């Protein structure tokens, strides 16, 4: 792993999720890849293997339409809500593995953006306070943009939400983006698990080098450049460990 041109080992997705994926409450995960690279699909596969009624996933959906998310809400283990908090039945009587928070859209940004900010902010702060949850925010750059402006709340979870010795928040933030240069540095520097697609833009690629830890930056950059579409370079800070996995 010390040499720039060392190839990361390729592990089939089912083997990776079944045998290599190891997650503890409060760990942060980032998915960074171009659009149409399979970020949401891979995230769902990993969430399916991770989330449970005792480690609930709160999935924040900002797009007015999303076919992959629509399939999620048709499954019994995920429940759709339009506002936060969910009703008592959803949270306590029939607690699902995941709650999809998908505010309704009027297609008027003056109405939709404040509504999205208000509902997402309540869900993020509630999860941070309660702990033992996963918050998945798709397209982080849109949530930190000035129109929704949730950078402070997301950065708070990245920097303070992880578990440590004994007793802390235990709120893991899972984030996805296609624009690495536009998101907070904490999306790299504070995560335990990082999934990277091929990132051709040199400015974006420089941000990826901020992952740090014991995995050399040259190794990361070399392997990112070799990825084919729908492949991700997976990096785990603890260990450390690296491999290539398919979406």
LOMARDO-865083 format. One record per residue: residue in one letter; x, y, z of N, C-alpha, C, O in turn. Coordinates in steps of 0.2 Angstrom, whole numbers, padded with zeros to 4 digits, always signed. Layout:
<atoms>
AXYZXYZXYZXYZ;...
</atoms>
This chain:
<atoms>
X+0004-0006+0000+0000+0000+0000+0004+0006+0000+0002+0012-0001;X+0011+0006+0001+0015+0011+0001+0016+0014-0006+0018+0020-0007;X+0016+0010-0011+0018+0012-0018+0012+0015-0021+0006+0013-0020;X+0013+0021-0025+0008+0024-0028+0004+0020-0033-0002+0020-0033;X+0007+0015-0037+0004+0011-0042+0001+0004-0039+0000+0000-0043;X+0000+0004-0033-0003-0003-0030-0010-0003-0031-0014+0002-0029;X-0013-0008-0034-0020-0009-0035-0023-0012-0029-0021-0016-0026;X-0029-0009-0027-0033-0011-0022-0036-0018-0024-0038-0018-0030;X-0037-0022-0019-0040-0029-0021-0048-0028-0022-0051-0023-0019;X-0051-0031-0027-0058-0031-0029-0061-0036-0025-0059-0042-0025;X-0067-0034-0021-0071-0039-0018-0078-0038-0020-0081-0033-0020;X-0081-0044-0022-0088-0044-0024-0093-0041-0019-0092-0041-0013;X-0098-0037-0021-0102-0033-0017-0105-0037-0011-0105-0036-0005;X-0108-0043-0013-0111-0048-0008-0106-0050-0003-0108-0050+0003;X-0100-0052-0005-0095-0054+0000-0093-0048+0004-0092-0049+0010;X-0092-0042+0001-0090-0036+0005-0095-0035+0010-0094-0034+0016;X-0102-0034+0009-0107-0033+0014-0108-0038+0019-0109-0037+0025;X-0107-0045+0016-0108-0050+0021-0102-0052+0026-0103-0054+0031;X-0096-0050+0023-0090-0053+0027-0086-0047+0029-0082-0048+0034;X-0086-0042+0025-0081-0036+0027-0084-0030+0030-0080-0027+0034;X-0090-0029+0029-0093-0023+0031-0094-0024+0039-0097-0028+0041;X-0092-0019+0043-0092-0019+0050-0094-0012+0052-0090-0008+0051;X-0099-0011+0055-0102-0004+0057-0103-0004+0065-0107-0009+0067;X-0101+0001+0068-0103+0003+0075-0107+0009+0075-0106+0014+0071;X-0112+0009+0080-0116+0015+0080-0112+0022+0081-0107+0022+0085;X-0114+0027+0078-0110+0033+0078-0105+0034+0073-0102+0040+0073;X-0103+0029+0069-0098+0030+0064-0101+0033+0058-0107+0032+0056;X-0097+0038+0055-0099+0042+0049-0097+0038+0043-0091+0035+0042;X-0101+0039+0038-0100+0036+0031-0101+0041+0026-0106+0045+0026;X-0096+0041+0021-0097+0046+0015-0097+0042+0008-0093+0038+0008;X-0101+0044+0004-0102+0041-0003-0100+0047-0008-0105+0051-0008;X-0095+0047-0012-0093+0052-0016-0092+0049-0023-0087+0046-0024;X-0096+0052-0028-0095+0049-0035-0099+0053-0039-0104+0057-0037;X-0098+0053-0046-0102+0057-0051-0109+0055-0051-0111+0049-0048;X-0113+0059-0054-0120+0057-0054-0121+0051-0059-0117+0049-0063;X-0126+0047-0057-0128+0041-0060-0122+0035-0060-0121+0031-0064;X-0119+0036-0054-0113+0031-0052-0116+0025-0048-0112+0020-0047;X-0122+0026-0045-0124+0020-0041-0124+0022-0034-0124+0017-0030;X-0123+0028-0032-0122+0030-0025-0128+0027-0021-0128+0024-0015;X-0134+0029-0023-0140+0028-0019-0141+0020-0019-0144+0018-0014;X-0140+0017-0024-0141+0010-0024-0136+0006-0019-0139+0002-0016;X-0130+0008-0019-0125+0005-0015-0127+0007-0008-0127+0003-0003;X-0129+0013-0006-0131+0015+0000-0137+0011+0003-0136+0009+0009;X-0142+0010-0001-0147+0006+0001-0145-0001+0003-0147-0004+0008;X-0141-0004-0001-0139-0011+0000-0135-0012+0007-0136-0016+0011;X-0131-0007+0008-0127-0007+0015-0132-0005+0020-0131-0008+0026;X-0137+0000+0019-0141+0001+0025-0146-0005+0026-0147-0006+0032;X-0148-0008+0021-0152-0014+0022-0148-0019+0027-0151-0023+0031;X-0142-0019+0026-0138-0024+0031-0136-0021+0037-0133-0025+0042;X-0137-0015+0038-0135-0011+0044-0141-0009+0049-0141-0010+0055;X-0146-0006+0046-0151-0003+0050-0156-0008+0053-0157-0013+0050;X-0159-0006+0058-0164-0011+0062-0168-0006+0066-0166-0001+0067;X-0173-0009+0069-0177-0005+0073-0173-0002+0079-0175+0003+0082;X-0168-0006+0081-0164-0003+0087-0158+0001+0084-0155+0004+0089;X-0157+0001+0078-0152+0006+0075-0155+0009+0069-0154+0007+0063;X-0160+0014+0070-0164+0016+0065-0161+0021+0060-0157+0025+0062;X-0162+0020+0054-0160+0025+0048-0165+0030+0047-0171+0028+0046;X-0163+0036+0047-0167+0042+0045-0165+0044+0039-0159+0047+0038;X-0169+0044+0033-0167+0045+0027-0170+0051+0024-0176+0052+0024;X-0165+0056+0023-0168+0063+0021-0168+0063+0013-0162+0063+0010;X-0173+0065+0010-0174+0065+0003-0176+0072+0001-0181+0074+0003;X-0172+0075-0003-0173+0082-0005-0176+0082-0012-0179+0087-0014;X-0175+0077-0016-0177+0078-0023-0185+0077-0023-0188+0073-0019;X-0188+0080-0028-0196+0079-0028-0197+0073-0031-0203+0070-0030;X-0193+0070-0035-0194+0063-0038-0188+0059-0037-0182+0062-0039;X-0188+0053-0035-0182+0048-0035-0185+0041-0035-0188+0038-0030;X-0183+0038-0041-0186+0031-0042-0183+0026-0037-0186+0021-0035;X-0176+0027-0035-0173+0022-0030-0177+0023-0023-0178+0018-0020;X-0178+0029-0021-0181+0030-0015-0188+0028-0015-0190+0025-0010;X-0191+0028-0020-0198+0026-0021-0199+0019-0020-0204+0016-0017;X-0194+0015-0022-0194+0008-0021-0193+0006-0013-0195+0001-0011;X-0189+0010-0010-0188+0010-0003-0194+0010+0001-0196+0006+0005;X-0198+0015-0001-0204+0016+0003-0210+0011+0002-0215+0011+0005;X-0209+0007-0003-0213+0002-0005-0212-0005-0001-0215-0010-0001;X-0206-0005+0003-0204-0010+0007-0207-0009+0014-0207-0004+0017;X-0208-0015+0017-0211-0015+0024-0206-0012+0029-0208-0009+0034;X-0200-0013+0028-0195-0011+0033-0193-0003+0033-0190-0001+0038;X-0196+0000+0028-0195+0007+0028-0202+0011+0028-0207+0009+0024;X-0203+0016+0031-0209+0020+0032-0208+0027+0029-0203+0030+0031;X-0213+0029+0025-0213+0036+0023-0216+0041+0027-0222+0040+0029;X-0213+0047+0029-0216+0052+0032-0215+0059+0029-0210+0059+0025;X-0219+0063+0029-0219+0070+0026-0216+0075+0030-0214+0081+0028;X-0217+0074+0037-0214+0079+0042-0211+0076+0048-0212+0070+0049;X-0208+0079+0052-0205+0077+0058-0208+0080+0064-0208+0086+0064;X-0209+0076+0070-0208+0069+0070-0213+0065+0067-0219+0067+0066;X-0212+0058+0066-0217+0054+0064-0222+0053+0070-0221+0055+0075;X-0228+0050+0068-0233+0049+0073-0231+0043+0078-0226+0039+0076;X-0234+0042+0083-0232+0038+0088-0233+0030+0086-0228+0026+0088;X-0237+0029+0081-0238+0022+0079-0231+0020+0075-0229+0015+0076;X-0229+0025+0071-0223+0023+0067-0217+0023+0071-0213+0019+0070;X-0216+0027+0076-0210+0027+0080-0210+0022+0086-0205+0019+0087;X-0216+0020+0089-0216+0016+0094-0219+0009+0093-0217+0004+0095;X-0225+0009+0091-0229+0003+0090-0227-0001+0085-0226-0008+0086;X-0225+0001+0079-0222-0003+0073-0216+0000+0071-0215+0002+0065;X-0211+0001+0075-0205+0004+0073-0201+0001+0068-0199-0005+0068;X-0200+0004+0062-0197+0001+0056-0189+0002+0057-0187+0005+0061;X-0186-0002+0052-0179-0001+0052-0176+0006+0049-0171+0008+0051;X-0181+0009+0045-0179+0015+0043-0185+0020+0041-0191+0017+0040;X-0184+0026+0042-0190+0031+0041-0187+0036+0035-0182+0039+0036;X-0191+0036+0030-0189+0040+0024-0193+0047+0025-0199+0047+0025;X-0189+0052+0027-0192+0059+0027-0192+0062+0021-0187+0064+0018;X-0198+0063+0017-0198+0066+0011-0204+0071+0010-0209+0070+0009;X-0202+0077+0012-0207+0083+0012-0210+0083+0005-0207+0082+0000;X-0216+0085+0005-0220+0086-0001-0217+0093-0005-0215+0097-0001;X-0217+0092-0011-0215+0098-0015-0221+0102-0019-0225+0098-0021;X-0220+0108-0019-0225+0112-0023-0222+0114-0029-0225+0117-0034;X-0215+0113-0030-0211+0116-0035-0210+0123-0035-0208+0126-0041;X-0211+0126-0030-0210+0133-0029-0204+0134-0024-0206+0132-0018;X-0198+0136-0025-0193+0135-0021-0194+0140-0015-0191+0138-0009;X-0197+0145-0015-0199+0150-0010-0203+0146-0004-0203+0148+0002;X-0207+0141-0006-0211+0137-0001-0207+0131+0001-0207+0129+0006;X-0204+0127-0004-0201+0121-0003-0195+0121+0001-0194+0117+0006;X-0190+0126-0001-0184+0126+0003-0184+0127+0010-0181+0124+0014;X-0188+0132+0013-0189+0133+0020-0193+0127+0023-0191+0125+0029;X-0197+0124+0020-0200+0118+0022-0195+0112+0023-0195+0109+0028;X-0191+0111+0018-0186+0106+0018-0181+0107+0024-0180+0103+0028;X-0179+0113+0025-0174+0115+0030-0177+0114+0037-0174+0111+0041;X-0184+0116+0038-0187+0115+0044-0188+0108+0046-0186+0106+0052;X-0190+0104+0042-0191+0097+0043-0185+0093+0044-0184+0089+0049;X-0180+0094+0040-0173+0090+0040-0170+0092+0047-0167+0088+0050;X-0170+0099+0048-0167+0101+0054-0169+0098+0061-0166+0096+0065;X-0176+0097+0061-0179+0094+0067-0177+0086+0067-0175+0084+0072;X-0177+0083+0061-0175+0076+0061-0167+0075+0063-0166+0071+0067;X-0163+0080+0061-0156+0079+0062-0155+0080+0070-0151+0077+0073;X-0158+0086+0072-0157+0087+0080-0160+0082+0084-0157+0080+0089;X-0165+0079+0082-0168+0074+0086-0164+0068+0086-0163+0065+0091;X-0161+0066+0080-0157+0060+0080-0150+0061+0084-0148+0057+0087;X-0148+0067+0084-0142+0069+0087-0143+0068+0095-0139+0066+0099;X-0149+0071+0097-0151+0071+0104-0152+0063+0107-0150+0062+0112;X-0156+0060+0103-0157+0053+0105-0152+0048+0104-0151+0043+0108;X-0148+0049+0099-0142+0044+0098-0145+0037+0095-0151+0036+0094;X-0140+0033+0094-0141+0026+0091-0145+0026+0085-0150+0022+0084;X-0144+0031+0080-0147+0031+0074-0142+0033+0068-0136+0034+0070;X-0144+0031+0062-0141+0033+0056-0145+0039+0053-0151+0037+0051;X-0142+0044+0051-0145+0049+0047-0142+0049+0040-0136+0050+0040;X-0146+0047+0035-0143+0047+0028-0145+0053+0024-0151+0054+0024;X-0141+0058+0022-0142+0064+0019-0140+0063+0012-0134+0063+0010;X-0144+0062+0007-0142+0062+0000-0141+0069-0003-0144+0073-0002;X-0135+0069-0007-0133+0075-0010-0132+0081-0005-0136+0086-0004;X-0127+0080-0001-0125+0085+0004-0124+0092+0002-0126+0096+0005;X-0121+0092-0004-0120+0099-0007-0126+0103-0007-0126+0109-0006;X-0132+0100-0009-0138+0104-0009-0140+0106-0002-0144+0111-0001;X-0139+0102+0003-0141+0104+0010-0137+0109+0013-0139+0112+0018;X-0131+0110+0011-0126+0115+0014-0127+0121+0010-0124+0126+0012;X-0130+0121+0004-0131+0127+0000-0135+0132+0004-0139+0131+0008;X-0134+0138+0002-0137+0144+0005-0145+0144+0005-0148+0147+0010;X-0148+0140+0001-0155+0140+0000-0158+0135+0006-0164+0137+0008;X-0154+0130+0008-0157+0126+0013-0152+0127+0020-0155+0127+0025;X-0146+0128+0019-0142+0130+0024-0142+0126+0030-0143+0128+0036;X-0140+0120+0030-0139+0115+0035-0132+0113+0037-0131+0108+0040;X-0127+0117+0035-0120+0115+0036-0119+0115+0043-0115+0110+0045;X-0121+0120+0047-0120+0120+0054-0122+0113+0058-0119+0110+0062;X-0128+0111+0056-0131+0105+0059-0128+0099+0057-0126+0095+0061;X-0126+0098+0051-0123+0093+0048-0116+0092+0051-0113+0087+0053;X-0112+0098+0051-0105+0098+0054-0105+0096+0061-0101+0093+0064;X-0110+0098+0065-0111+0097+0072-0111+0089+0073-0108+0086+0077;X-0115+0086+0069-0115+0078+0069-0109+0075+0067-0107+0070+0071;X-0106+0077+0062-0099+0075+0060-0094+0075+0065-0090+0070+0066;X-0094+0081+0069-0089+0082+0073-0090+0080+0080-0086+0079+0084;X-0097+0079+0082-0098+0077+0089-0103+0071+0090-0104+0069+0095;X-0105+0068+0084-0110+0063+0085-0107+0056+0086-0111+0052+0087;X-0101+0055+0085-0098+0048+0085-0098+0046+0092-0097+0049+0097;X-0098+0039+0092-0097+0036+0099-0089+0036+0100-0085+0036+0096;X-0088+0035+0107-0081+0035+0109-0081+0030+0115-0085+0026+0116;X-0076+0031+0119-0076+0027+0125-0082+0028+0130-0083+0033+0132;X-0086+0023+0130-0091+0022+0135-0098+0025+0132-0102+0022+0130;X-0098+0032+0133-0105+0035+0132-0105+0042+0129-0102+0047+0131;X-0107+0042+0122-0108+0048+0119-0114+0048+0114-0118+0044+0116;X-0114+0052+0109-0121+0053+0105-0123+0047+0101-0128+0045+0102;X-0118+0044+0098-0120+0038+0094-0124+0039+0088-0128+0035+0086;X-0123+0045+0085-0127+0047+0079-0123+0047+0073-0118+0051+0073;X-0123+0042+0069-0119+0042+0063-0122+0045+0057-0128+0045+0055;X-0118+0050+0054-0121+0053+0048-0118+0050+0042-0112+0050+0041;X-0122+0048+0037-0120+0045+0031-0122+0050+0026-0128+0052+0025;X-0117+0052+0022-0119+0057+0017-0116+0055+0010-0111+0052+0009;X-0120+0058+0005-0118+0056-0002-0118+0063-0006-0121+0068-0005;X-0113+0063-0011-0112+0069-0015-0109+0067-0021-0105+0063-0022;X-0110+0071-0026-0107+0071-0033-0102+0077-0034-0099+0077-0039;X-0101+0081-0029-0097+0087-0030-0093+0088-0024-0094+0092-0019;X-0087+0084-0023-0083+0084-0018-0080+0091-0016-0079+0092-0010;X-0079+0095-0020-0076+0102-0019-0081+0107-0015-0079+0112-0013;X-0087+0105-0015-0092+0109-0013-0095+0108-0006-0099+0111-0003;X-0092+0102-0003-0095+0100+0003-0090+0102+0009-0084+0103+0008;X-0092+0102+0015-0088+0103+0021-0082+0098+0021-0083+0092+0020;X-0076+0100+0024-0071+0096+0025-0072+0090+0029-0069+0084+0029;X-0077+0091+0034-0079+0086+0039-0081+0079+0035-0081+0074+0038;X-0084+0080+0029-0086+0074+0025-0081+0070+0024-0082+0064+0022;X-0075+0072+0024-0069+0068+0023-0065+0066+0029-0064+0060+0031;X-0064+0071+0033-0059+0071+0039-0062+0068+0045-0059+0065+0049;X-0069+0067+0045-0072+0065+0051-0075+0058+0050-0079+0055+0055;X-0075+0055+0044-0078+0049+0043-0074+0043+0044-0067+0043+0044;X-0077+0037+0046-0073+0031+0047-0073+0027+0041-0069+0023+0039;X-0079+0028+0037-0079+0024+0030-0080+0029+0025-0084+0033+0025;X-0077+0028+0019-0077+0032+0013-0077+0028+0007-0073+0023+0006;X-0083+0029+0003-0083+0026-0003-0082+0031-0009-0086+0036-0009;X-0078+0030-0013-0076+0035-0019-0077+0032-0026-0075+0026-0027;X-0081+0035-0030-0081+0033-0037-0075+0037-0041-0071+0041-0038;X-0075+0036-0047-0070+0039-0051-0071+0047-0051-0077+0049-0053;X-0066+0051-0049-0067+0058-0049-0062+0061-0054-0056+0062-0052;X-0064+0063-0060-0059+0066-0064-0057+0073-0063-0051+0075-0065;X-0061+0077-0060-0059+0084-0059-0053+0085-0054-0054+0082-0048;X-0048+0088-0056-0042+0088-0051-0044+0092-0045-0041+0090-0039;X-0048+0097-0045-0050+0101-0039-0053+0096-0034-0052+0096-0028;X-0058+0092-0037-0062+0087-0032-0057+0082-0030-0057+0080-0024;X-0052+0080-0034-0048+0074-0032-0043+0077-0026-0041+0073-0022;X-0041+0083-0026-0037+0086-0021-0041+0085-0014-0038+0084-0009;X-0047+0086-0014-0051+0086-0008-0051+0079-0005-0051+0078+0001;X-0051+0074-0010-0051+0067-0007-0045+0065-0003-0045+0061+0001;X-0040+0069-0005-0033+0067-0001-0034+0069+0006-0029+0068+0010;X-0039+0073+0008-0040+0075+0015-0042+0069+0019-0043+0071+0026;X-0044+0063+0017-0046+0058+0021-0041+0057+0027-0043+0055+0032;X-0035+0057+0025-0030+0056+0031-0029+0049+0033-0031+0044+0030;X-0027+0048+0039-0026+0042+0042-0020+0039+0040-0015+0042+0037;X-0020+0032+0040-0014+0028+0038-0014+0026+0031-0009+0023+0028;X-0019+0027+0027-0019+0026+0020-0016+0031+0016-0018+0037+0016;X-0011+0030+0012-0007+0035+0008-0012+0039+0003-0016+0036+0000;X-0011+0045+0003-0015+0049-0002-0014+0047-0009-0018+0047-0013;X-0007+0046-0011-0006+0044-0017-0009+0037-0019-0011+0036-0025;X-0010+0032-0014-0013+0026-0016-0021+0027-0017-0023+0024-0022;X-0024+0032-0013-0031+0034-0015-0032+0037-0022-0036+0034-0025;X-0027+0041-0023-0028+0045-0030-0027+0040-0035-0031+0040-0040;X-0022+0036-0035-0021+0031-0040-0027+0026-0042-0029+0025-0047;X-0029+0024-0036-0035+0019-0037-0041+0022-0039-0045+0019-0043;X-0043+0028-0037-0048+0032-0039-0048+0033-0047-0053+0032-0050;X-0042+0034-0049-0042+0035-0057-0043+0029-0061-0044+0029-0067;X-0042+0023-0058-0042+0017-0061-0050+0014-0061-0051+0009-0065;X-0054+0017-0057-0061+0014-0056-0065+0014-0063-0065+0019-0067;X-0068+0009-0064-0073+0009-0069-0080+0011-0067-0081+0011-0061;X-0085+0013-0071-0091+0015-0069-0095+0010-0065-0094+0004-0066;X-0098+0012-0059-0101+0008-0054-0096+0004-0049-0099+0000-0046;X-0090+0006-0050-0085+0004-0045-0084+0009-0040-0083+0015-0041;X-0083+0007-0034-0081+0012-0028-0074+0009-0025-0073+0003-0024;X-0070+0014-0023-0064+0012-0019-0067+0013-0012-0069+0019-0010;X-0067+0008-0008-0069+0008-0001-0063+0009+0004-0058+0006+0003;X-0063+0014+0008-0058+0015+0013-0061+0015+0020-0065+0018+0022;X-0057+0011+0024-0059+0012+0032-0053+0014+0035-0047+0012+0035;X-0054+0019+0039-0049+0023+0043-0046+0018+0048-0040+0018+0049;X-0050+0014+0052-0047+0010+0057-0044+0004+0054-0048+0001+0050;X-0039+0002+0055-0036-0004+0053-0029-0003+0050-0024-0006+0052;X-0028+0001+0044-0034+0003+0040-0035-0003+0035-0032-0008+0035;X-0040-0002+0031-0042-0007+0026-0045-0003+0019-0048+0002+0020;X-0043-0006+0013-0045-0003+0007-0047-0009+0002-0044-0014+0002;X-0052-0008-0002-0054-0012-0007-0058-0009-0012-0060-0003-0011;X-0059-0012-0018-0064-0010-0023-0070-0014-0023-0070-0020-0022;X-0076-0011-0023-0083-0014-0022-0087-0012-0028-0087-0006-0029;X-0091-0016-0030-0096-0014-0036-0103-0011-0033-0105-0013-0027;X-0106-0006-0036-0112-0003-0034-0118-0008-0035-0123-0007-0034;
</atoms>
